[in-house]
Amino acid sequence: MDLSPYLQSMHPMPEPAGPIRTCLFDMGNVLLYFSHERMCRQISELCGRTANDVRRLLFDTGLQLDFERGRLSESEFHRRFEAAAEVEIDLAALRCAGSDIFELNEPLPAILDALKRRGIRLVLLSNTSVAHFDWVREKFDVMDRFDAFVVSYEVGAAKPEPAIYEAALRTIGCPPSECFYTDDVAEYVDTGRRFGLQAETFTGANALRRHLAARGIDSLV
């Protein structure tokens, strides 16, 4: 598929909406709930710093975002955090404290299964680190439903940066007008629309069913 009409501008001319062939899902707070507060608290218990200190070291410095953009390997992230916190921390313990923060959004697997039965391609579009993504794939089988993954640490860009949407357009296997995208962050949804995707902010499973039903995909469990 020639993507040039969609990659030339952040404001492509929209195509008429077609039948949905692919669904593009965010991960955090869509497929699984997560808590940065829990992450900071659990890491703080490892390093003897307050949870607020950990939040500052991870987020205010940009360390976590660099990890999610793939600018740091897990070992480099580990070394950088140890230096910032001025403490030695076991890598496996840090991985567990930083990643054991997810809970399944219980209705979503059945919705994904219903979409798969209808022959709809499922693609993940997520800002995530290799540590979080590997943890989720090991602990939750929800990821087994997906045909492809577009994740920030592999792309080298994070939503709402254009490069990660461009990677998604190359992966969805259909024109963007035939792809439905949902994300809990309205800014990311708006960017998806500018790339021609049919997109709606995720507010819960029932609202997702309504958004899909409005596009001809109804009777989802």
Summary of the structure (lengths in Angstrom):
residues: 221
radius of gyration: 18.4
end to end distance: 32.7
largest distance: 56.2
contacts: 690
relative contact order: 0.19
helix: 51%
strand: 14%
